[in-house]
Amino acid sequence: MNQRLMTEADLYRVTKLKQNAARVRWFLMNFGVRPVQSADGSLTLTWGAYEIMQARRAGGVTPSNDAHAAARPKLVRVGRAA
C-alpha cells in the first residue's frame, strides 16, 4: 500500500476540482468520508487511504475489513424468540 501523500496535482487529477471546499464535498458525495484538512484548508490524504476508499466503494475486501471479519466471532442462532 502506498503511503505517499497526494499532492495538489494528484487531488486535481482525481477530483477535477481546484478548491479545497469543493474537494471535501466531492469526497463526501462519492465516498461518504470527510478527508483531513490542514490549518490552511488543504487536504491531507495518502494514496493508500484513497485506494482503500475505492476498494470499499467497489465492494472489495480491504485489509482492515478482512482483519475485522476474522476477529469477529461467528453468530449462531440458538432458538426461536418468544
C-alpha angles and dihedrals in degrees: 000000000000113000095183114127118248113248126220088262091051092050090049091049091052100041103023086222129117104194118080094220090055090049091053090052089048092054091046092050097044103035106013089237129120107215121223114265128205122229090267091054097253118137121250109204134147124220088238092058090048091050091051091051090052092048093050091048090052091049095248127145114260125197092252093048092047094050091047092050092050093051094049116089119237112255117227124191109236102187149325121300116241 
